[in-house]
Amino acid sequence: MSHPETVAERLAASNVEPLAARFALLQRAARGDPNPQHALRERRLLALDRMLRDSAVAIVEAVSRDFGHRSPAETRLLELFPSYEAIRHARRHLRRWMRPQRRAVSLWFQPGRAEVRYQPLGAVGIIVPWNYPVLLAIAPLAAALAAGNRALLKMSEMSPNTAALFATLVARTFAADEVSVVEGDASVAQAFSRLPFDHLLFTGSTAVGHQVMRAAADNLTPVTLELGGKSPAIIGPGLAGSKDFARAVERILIGKCMNAGQTCIAPDYVLLPAGDEQAFIERARAVVASAYPRLATNGDYSTIIDARHYARLCAYVDEARASGAEIVELAPGAAADPAIRRLPPLALLKVNDQQAVMQEEIFGPLLPIRTYRHLDDAIAFVSSRPRPLALYYFDSDSERIERVLDETLAGGVTINDTILHIAQDDLPFGGVGPSGMGRYHGFEGFETFSAKKGVFRQSRLSAIGLFKPPYGRLFRLLTRIIMR
């Protein structure tokens, strides 16, 4: 019998040739039409929008099948709506983005002119994760098409129904040398990462991000890595008992329970003023009861993607309980169901940093709660850990808000809510350090997939001819003047 690594190598080798052929087709087309005009880019974006709208029902059903059950309302709200908005925003602003940007010229080089021109990079790759397989395909693809590129997408093997549907829809909508979709397992993803793309965007875990970056380095392929990490939600001091406190708990729980916590910017843990734990739990239970009545059969509550991730989350809970954490049901009476991978939301009190639930990105409906005595302590705790992809702060005190913004570093921040910074098309989205590198969305996405070409236009009236050999007396006089 073959060793596992030999099988994996053979699978990877068998996929290199068709992948390489698809890439070569895109690359040749990109080289043959290196700078598509606005009309063609607009046509492609409009086609992408129509593809999604015409197939919305099928898309919602495919995503739900991949999850076992995924709330149709969440797919429409969290995937289709922001995808439409990303395309709309790009179409609305594309002419302005494509215009050369004037830049200042030093006094000594006037009356010359300087500008930056944005041109397509060429053939770009997009690796799509399983948790939001529509949005995290469409958002970068819209940016790549707006920038004038051709694109090859690798869909996740963990969402095979969505991947198959998306591949079919793209093949019907675009020419094979415009946009192409590949499916397959990790061996295909590895071969995909080794292709000499003009840019590669990966969304997924930090661990796999390391592998993608190493593979891309062989071709000096520039990468955008949208990773994850442990995104904190901090409730400011002195809010307990107020409407602000109640709203903070509600927004944290809603952000946590979306897609059953399988969101890269979900609140990963809460930093709460000491003594407010019981008030938080009581309010959290009320929020869950209101949002998901009869949770065990509620169609708005999604299930965990597969058995492996379900077991991983249960292991977090078991380890935390064994090492002294208090596990609190936020939907009392709603039992976990491994058969359908439904995991009700749980709060974890008295957690410590040695527990896996405080070391690893949770990606599920578990909410560790840590307490602090002074805001300094909360800020220090966040700053001592790897930079998060998102940070959430709840407070009505503007000075404290500004302090948290100034003294913490995260990829993005929402104040007095969760998740919503990702939905702002004019804000860049990305991580810092272990939570990612590079930015996209809106103009930043257009810029990521563009080459920024600096252009200087020399004037016929230029005096630069005075600065040439032989370097005599006039040259020395002029250089003394300009170097003062």
C-alpha positions as CSV (number, residue, x, y, z in Angstrom):
1,M,0.0,0.0,0.0
2,S,1.3,3.5,-0.8
3,H,2.4,5.8,2.0
4,P,0.0,8.8,2.6
5,E,2.7,11.2,1.6
6,T,3.2,9.4,-1.7
7,V,-0.5,9.5,-2.5
8,A,-0.6,13.2,-1.6
9,E,2.3,13.9,-3.9
10,R,0.7,12.0,-6.7
11,L,-2.6,13.9,-6.3
12,A,-0.7,17.2,-6.3
13,A,1.2,16.2,-9.4
14,S,-1.9,15.1,-11.2
15,N,-3.5,18.6,-10.7
16,V,-0.5,20.7,-11.7
17,E,-1.0,20.2,-15.4
18,P,-4.7,21.4,-15.7
19,L,-4.0,24.1,-13.2
20,A,-1.0,25.3,-15.1
21,A,-3.0,25.2,-18.3
22,R,-5.8,27.3,-16.9
23,F,-3.3,29.8,-15.5
24,A,-1.4,30.0,-18.8
25,L,-4.7,30.8,-20.6
26,L,-5.4,33.6,-18.2
27,Q,-1.9,34.9,-18.3
28,R,-1.8,34.9,-22.2
29,A,-5.0,36.8,-22.3
30,A,-3.8,39.3,-19.7
31,R,-0.6,40.0,-21.6
32,G,-2.6,40.4,-24.8
33,D,-4.9,42.9,-23.3
34,P,-2.8,44.5,-20.6
35,N,-5.0,47.4,-19.7
36,P,-8.8,46.9,-20.3
37,Q,-10.8,50.1,-20.7
38,H,-13.5,51.1,-18.4
39,A,-16.3,49.7,-20.6
40,L,-14.9,46.2,-20.4
41,R,-14.3,46.3,-16.7
42,E,-17.8,47.6,-16.2
43,R,-19.3,44.8,-18.3
44,R,-17.5,42.2,-16.2
45,L,-18.6,43.7,-12.9
46,L,-22.2,43.9,-14.2
47,A,-22.1,40.3,-15.3
48,L,-20.8,39.2,-11.9
49,D,-23.7,41.1,-10.2
50,R,-26.3,39.5,-12.5
51,M,-24.8,36.0,-11.9
52,L,-25.3,36.4,-8.2
53,R,-28.8,37.9,-8.4
54,D,-30.1,35.3,-10.9
55,S,-28.8,32.4,-8.8
56,A,-29.4,33.7,-5.3
57,V,-31.8,30.9,-4.4
58,A,-29.5,28.2,-5.6
59,I,-26.6,29.8,-3.8
60,V,-28.4,29.9,-0.5
61,E,-29.4,26.3,-0.8
62,A,-25.9,25.1,-1.7
63,V,-24.3,26.9,1.2
64,S,-26.9,25.4,3.6
65,R,-26.2,21.9,2.3
66,D,-22.5,22.4,2.9
67,F,-23.1,23.4,6.6
68,G,-25.7,20.7,7.2
69,H,-27.8,23.7,8.1
70,R,-26.9,27.3,7.5
71,S,-29.5,30.0,8.1
72,P,-30.8,31.2,4.7
73,A,-31.4,34.6,6.2
74,E,-27.7,34.8,7.3
75,T,-26.5,33.8,3.8
76,R,-28.6,36.5,2.2
77,L,-27.6,39.1,4.8
78,L,-23.9,38.3,5.4
79,E,-22.9,37.0,2.0
80,L,-25.2,38.1,-0.9
81,F,-25.9,41.6,0.4
82,P,-22.3,42.7,1.0
83,S,-21.3,41.0,-2.3
84,Y,-23.9,43.2,-4.2
85,E,-22.6,46.2,-2.3
86,A,-19.0,45.5,-3.1
87,I,-19.8,45.3,-6.8
88,R,-22.0,48.4,-6.7
89,H,-19.3,50.4,-4.9
90,A,-16.7,49.4,-7.5
91,R,-18.9,50.2,-10.4
92,R,-19.8,53.6,-8.9
93,H,-16.2,54.7,-8.3
94,L,-14.3,52.9,-11.1
95,R,-13.9,55.8,-13.5
96,R,-12.3,57.9,-10.7
97,W,-10.1,55.1,-9.5
98,M,-8.8,54.5,-13.0
99,R,-7.8,58.2,-13.6
100,P,-4.0,59.0,-13.1
101,Q,-3.4,60.7,-9.8
102,R,-1.4,63.9,-10.0
103,R,1.6,64.1,-7.6
104,A,3.7,67.1,-6.5
105,V,6.9,68.0,-8.3
106,S,9.9,69.4,-6.4
107,L,10.7,73.1,-7.1
108,W,13.9,72.0,-8.8
109,F,12.2,69.8,-11.4
110,Q,9.4,72.2,-12.4
111,P,7.7,72.7,-14.7
112,G,7.7,68.9,-15.1
113,R,4.6,66.9,-14.1
114,A,4.3,63.8,-12.0
115,E,1.5,61.2,-11.8
116,V,0.6,57.7,-10.6
117,R,-1.1,55.4,-13.1
118,Y,-2.9,52.3,-11.9
119,Q,-2.6,49.3,-14.3
120,P,-3.7,45.7,-14.0
121,L,-1.2,43.3,-12.6
122,G,-2.4,40.5,-15.0
123,A,-3.4,37.1,-13.8
124,V,-4.3,36.9,-10.1
125,G,-5.2,34.0,-7.8
126,I,-7.8,33.9,-5.0
127,I,-8.0,31.1,-2.5
128,V,-11.5,31.1,-0.9
129,P,-12.3,29.7,2.6
130,W,-15.4,27.6,3.6
131,N,-17.0,29.8,6.2
132,Y,-18.2,32.5,3.8
133,P,-17.6,30.9,0.5
134,V,-19.6,33.4,-1.5
135,L,-18.6,36.8,0.0
136,L,-15.0,35.8,0.3
137,A,-14.9,34.8,-3.4
138,I,-16.9,37.8,-4.7
139,A,-15.3,40.6,-2.7
140,P,-11.7,40.0,-3.9
141,L,-12.9,39.0,-7.4
142,A,-14.8,42.3,-7.8
143,A,-11.7,44.2,-6.8
144,A,-9.6,42.2,-9.2
145,L,-12.0,42.7,-12.1
146,A,-12.3,46.4,-11.3
147,A,-8.5,46.7,-11.5
148,G,-8.7,45.0,-15.0
149,N,-7.2,41.6,-14.1
150,R,-8.0,38.0,-15.1
151,A,-8.7,35.7,-12.1
152,L,-8.3,32.1,-11.1
153,L,-10.2,31.0,-7.9
154,K,-9.6,28.0,-5.7
155,M,-12.8,27.1,-3.8
156,S,-12.7,25.2,-0.5
157,E,-13.2,21.5,-0.5
158,M,-15.1,21.9,2.7
159,S,-17.9,23.6,0.9
160,P,-18.2,21.3,-2.2
161,N,-21.8,22.2,-3.1
162,T,-21.1,25.9,-3.2
163,A,-17.8,25.3,-5.0
164,A,-19.5,23.2,-7.7
165,L,-22.3,25.7,-8.2
166,F,-19.9,28.6,-8.3
167,A,-17.7,26.9,-10.8
168,T,-20.7,26.3,-13.0
169,L,-22.0,29.8,-12.7
170,V,-18.7,31.4,-13.5
171,A,-18.2,29.1,-16.5
172,R,-21.6,30.2,-17.9
173,T,-20.9,33.9,-17.2
174,F,-17.3,34.5,-18.1
175,A,-14.9,33.3,-20.8
176,A,-12.3,30.8,-19.6
177,D,-9.6,33.4,-20.1
178,E,-11.4,36.0,-18.0
179,V,-12.4,34.1,-14.8
180,S,-12.0,30.5,-14.0
181,V,-12.8,28.4,-10.9
182,V,-11.0,25.2,-9.7
183,E,-12.2,22.8,-7.0
184,G,-10.3,20.1,-5.2
185,D,-8.6,19.2,-1.9
186,A,-5.5,20.5,-0.1
187,S,-3.2,19.1,-2.7
188,V,-4.9,21.3,-5.3
189,A,-4.5,24.3,-3.0
190,Q,-0.8,23.6,-2.6
191,A,-0.3,23.4,-6.4
192,F,-2.4,26.5,-6.8
193,S,-0.2,28.4,-4.4
194,R,2.9,27.5,-6.4
195,L,1.6,29.0,-9.6
196,P,3.4,32.3,-10.7
197,F,0.5,34.6,-10.2
198,D,0.9,38.3,-10.5
199,H,-0.8,38.5,-7.1
200,L,-2.3,35.9,-4.7
201,L,-5.0,36.6,-2.1
202,F,-5.6,34.0,0.5
203,T,-8.3,33.9,3.2
204,G,-8.0,31.3,5.9
205,S,-6.1,30.3,9.0
206,T,-2.8,31.6,10.1
207,A,-1.2,28.2,9.9
208,V,-2.2,27.7,6.3
209,G,-1.2,31.3,5.6
210,H,2.4,30.3,6.4
211,Q,2.3,27.6,3.9
212,V,0.8,29.8,1.2
213,M,3.4,32.5,1.7
214,R,6.2,30.0,1.5
215,A,4.9,28.5,-1.7
216,A,4.3,32.0,-3.3
217,A,7.9,33.0,-2.3
218,D,9.4,30.6,-4.8
219,N,7.9,32.8,-7.6
220,L,8.3,36.1,-5.7
221,T,4.5,36.3,-6.0
222,P,3.1,39.2,-3.8
223,V,0.5,38.0,-1.4
224,T,-2.4,39.4,0.5
225,L,-3.2,37.2,3.5
226,E,-6.5,37.6,5.3
227,L,-6.1,35.4,8.4
228,G,-7.7,35.5,11.8
229,G,-6.8,35.4,15.4
230,K,-8.4,36.2,18.7
231,S,-10.5,39.4,18.3
232,P,-11.4,41.0,21.7
233,A,-14.5,42.7,22.7
234,I,-14.0,45.2,25.6
235,I,-16.8,46.6,27.7
236,G,-15.7,49.9,29.2
237,P,-15.8,50.5,33.0
238,G,-18.9,51.7,34.8
239,L,-21.5,50.6,32.2
240,A,-23.2,47.8,34.3
241,G,-26.9,48.5,34.8
242,S,-27.1,51.0,32.0
243,K,-28.7,50.8,28.5
244,D,-25.2,51.0,27.1
245,F,-24.2,47.8,28.9
246,A,-27.3,46.0,27.7
247,R,-26.7,47.1,24.2
248,A,-23.0,46.1,24.4
249,V,-23.9,42.5,25.5
250,E,-26.5,42.3,22.8
251,R,-24.2,43.3,20.0
252,I,-21.4,41.0,21.3
253,L,-23.8,38.0,21.4
254,I,-25.3,38.8,18.0
255,G,-21.8,39.1,16.5
256,K,-20.7,35.9,18.2
257,C,-23.8,33.8,17.2
258,M,-23.8,34.8,13.5
259,N,-22.9,31.7,11.5
260,A,-22.6,29.9,14.9
261,G,-19.4,31.9,15.5
262,Q,-17.7,30.7,12.3
263,T,-16.6,34.2,11.4
264,C,-13.0,35.4,11.2
265,I,-13.9,38.7,12.9
266,A,-16.4,37.3,15.4
267,P,-15.8,38.5,19.0
268,D,-13.4,35.8,20.3
269,Y,-13.4,36.7,23.9
270,V,-14.7,39.4,26.2
271,L,-12.8,41.7,28.6
272,L,-15.3,42.8,31.3
273,P,-15.0,44.9,34.4
274,A,-14.7,42.7,37.5
275,G,-18.0,42.2,39.2
276,D,-20.1,42.5,36.1
277,E,-20.0,38.8,35.2
278,Q,-23.5,37.9,36.4
279,A,-25.1,40.9,34.8
280,F,-23.4,39.9,31.5
281,I,-24.6,36.3,31.7
282,E,-28.2,37.4,32.6
283,R,-28.3,39.8,29.7
284,A,-26.6,37.3,27.3
285,R,-29.2,34.7,28.1
286,A,-32.0,37.2,27.4
287,V,-30.4,38.1,24.0
288,V,-30.1,34.5,22.9
289,A,-33.6,33.6,24.0
290,S,-35.0,36.6,22.1
291,A,-32.9,36.0,18.9
292,Y,-33.1,32.2,18.8
293,P,-36.3,31.0,20.6
294,R,-36.4,27.2,20.9
295,L,-32.8,27.1,19.7
296,A,-32.7,23.4,19.3
297,T,-35.0,23.6,16.3
298,N,-34.5,27.3,15.3
299,G,-33.8,27.7,11.6
300,D,-31.9,31.0,12.2
301,Y,-29.1,29.3,14.1
302,S,-26.5,27.6,12.0
303,T,-24.7,24.4,12.6
304,I,-20.9,23.6,12.7
305,I,-19.4,22.9,9.3
306,D,-18.1,19.4,9.9
307,A,-17.5,16.7,12.6
308,R,-13.8,17.7,12.9
309,H,-14.6,21.2,13.9
310,Y,-17.5,20.2,16.1
311,A,-15.1,17.8,18.0
312,R,-12.5,20.6,18.2
313,L,-14.9,23.0,19.9
314,C,-16.1,20.3,22.3
315,A,-12.5,19.6,23.2
316,Y,-12.0,23.2,24.1
317,V,-14.9,23.1,26.5
318,D,-13.8,19.8,28.1
319,E,-10.3,21.0,28.6
320,A,-11.4,24.4,30.0
321,R,-13.9,22.7,32.4
322,A,-11.2,20.2,33.6
323,S,-8.8,23.0,34.3
324,G,-11.2,25.1,36.5
325,A,-13.3,27.1,34.0
326,E,-17.0,27.5,34.7
327,I,-19.1,26.6,31.7
328,V,-22.4,28.6,31.4
329,E,-25.2,27.7,29.0
330,L,-26.6,30.8,27.3
331,A,-29.5,28.8,26.0
332,P,-30.5,26.7,29.0
333,G,-32.1,23.4,28.0
334,A,-30.8,23.4,24.5
335,A,-28.5,20.4,24.3
336,A,-25.6,20.0,21.9
337,D,-26.4,17.6,19.1
338,P,-23.4,15.9,17.5
339,A,-25.6,14.1,14.9
340,I,-26.4,17.4,13.2
341,R,-23.5,19.4,14.7
342,R,-25.7,21.9,16.5
343,L,-23.7,23.5,19.3
344,P,-25.6,26.0,21.5
345,P,-23.7,29.1,22.6
346,L,-21.7,28.8,25.8
347,A,-19.9,31.4,28.0
348,L,-16.7,30.3,29.8
349,L,-15.9,32.0,33.1
350,K,-12.6,31.8,35.1
351,V,-10.6,30.9,32.0
352,N,-6.8,31.2,32.0
353,D,-4.2,31.8,29.3
354,Q,-3.0,28.2,29.3
355,Q,-6.3,26.8,28.1
356,A,-6.6,26.2,24.3
357,V,-9.8,28.3,24.2
358,M,-7.6,31.3,25.1
359,Q,-4.7,30.3,22.9
360,E,-6.4,29.4,19.6
361,E,-8.9,31.1,17.4
362,I,-12.2,29.6,18.5
363,F,-14.3,29.8,15.3
364,G,-17.5,28.7,17.1
365,P,-20.2,29.7,19.6
366,L,-17.9,29.7,22.7
367,L,-17.3,33.0,24.5
368,P,-14.6,33.1,27.1
369,I,-15.0,36.0,29.6
370,R,-12.0,37.6,31.4
371,T,-12.3,40.4,33.9
372,Y,-10.2,43.5,34.5
373,R,-10.0,46.0,37.4
374,H,-8.7,49.0,35.4
375,L,-8.9,49.8,31.7
376,D,-5.1,49.9,31.7
377,D,-5.2,46.2,32.5
378,A,-7.5,45.4,29.5
379,I,-5.4,47.5,27.1
380,A,-2.2,45.8,28.4
381,F,-3.8,42.3,28.0
382,V,-4.7,43.0,24.3
383,S,-1.3,44.6,23.6
384,S,0.6,41.6,25.1
385,R,-1.0,39.2,22.6
386,P,-0.7,38.8,18.8
387,R,-2.3,41.6,16.9
388,P,-6.0,40.7,16.3
389,L,-7.9,41.0,13.0
390,A,-10.6,43.0,14.8
391,L,-11.2,44.8,18.0
392,Y,-14.5,45.9,19.6
393,Y,-14.9,48.5,22.3
394,F,-18.1,49.6,24.0
395,D,-18.2,52.9,25.9
396,S,-19.9,56.3,25.9
397,D,-16.8,58.1,27.2
398,S,-15.1,59.7,24.2
399,E,-11.7,60.0,26.0
400,R,-11.6,56.4,26.8
401,I,-12.6,55.5,23.3
402,E,-9.8,57.5,21.8
403,R,-7.4,56.0,24.3
404,V,-8.3,52.5,23.3
405,L,-8.0,53.4,19.6
406,D,-4.6,55.0,20.2
407,E,-3.1,52.3,22.5
408,T,-4.2,49.1,20.7
409,L,-3.4,47.8,17.3
410,A,-5.8,45.7,15.3
411,G,-6.7,45.2,11.6
412,G,-10.0,46.9,12.0
413,V,-12.2,48.3,14.8
414,T,-15.9,48.8,15.4
415,I,-16.9,51.0,18.3
416,N,-20.2,50.2,20.1
417,D,-21.0,47.3,17.8
418,T,-19.4,44.3,16.3
419,I,-18.6,43.1,12.7
420,L,-19.8,46.2,10.9
421,H,-16.5,47.7,9.9
422,I,-16.1,44.9,7.4
423,A,-19.3,46.1,5.7
424,Q,-18.0,49.6,5.0
425,D,-16.9,49.5,1.4
426,D,-14.8,52.6,1.7
427,L,-12.7,51.2,4.6
428,P,-9.7,49.0,4.0
429,F,-10.0,45.4,5.4
430,G,-7.1,43.3,6.6
431,G,-5.0,42.2,9.5
432,V,-1.7,43.0,11.2
433,G,1.1,40.6,11.7
434,P,-0.3,37.1,12.5
435,S,-3.8,38.2,11.6
436,G,-2.7,39.0,8.0
437,M,-1.0,41.4,5.6
438,G,-2.3,43.6,2.9
439,R,-5.7,45.3,2.5
440,Y,-8.6,45.1,0.2
441,H,-12.3,46.3,-0.1
442,G,-13.1,49.5,-2.1
443,F,-10.2,51.5,-3.4
444,E,-7.7,49.5,-1.4
445,G,-8.9,46.4,-3.2
446,F,-8.5,48.1,-6.6
447,E,-5.0,49.3,-5.4
448,T,-4.0,45.8,-4.2
449,F,-4.7,44.3,-7.6
450,S,-3.0,47.2,-9.5
451,A,0.5,48.1,-10.4
452,K,1.2,51.7,-9.2
453,K,3.3,53.2,-12.0
454,G,5.1,56.4,-11.2
455,V,5.3,58.7,-14.3
456,F,7.4,61.9,-14.6
457,R,6.7,64.1,-17.6
458,Q,9.7,66.3,-18.5
459,S,9.1,69.8,-19.7
460,R,10.9,71.3,-22.7
461,L,11.7,74.2,-20.5
462,S,13.7,72.0,-18.0
463,A,17.1,73.2,-16.7
464,I,18.2,69.6,-16.0
465,G,20.7,69.9,-18.9
466,L,22.8,72.2,-16.7
467,F,23.5,69.2,-14.4
468,K,25.7,67.1,-16.6
469,P,29.4,66.5,-17.2
470,P,31.8,68.1,-17.3
471,Y,31.2,69.1,-13.7
472,G,32.8,72.5,-13.7
473,R,32.3,75.8,-12.0
474,L,28.7,76.3,-13.0
475,F,27.8,72.8,-11.7
476,R,29.4,73.5,-8.4
477,L,27.6,76.8,-8.1
478,L,24.2,75.3,-8.9
479,T,24.7,72.4,-6.5
480,R,25.6,74.7,-3.7
481,I,22.3,76.6,-4.3
482,I,20.0,73.5,-4.4
483,M,21.7,71.8,-1.4
484,R,21.2,74.7,1.0
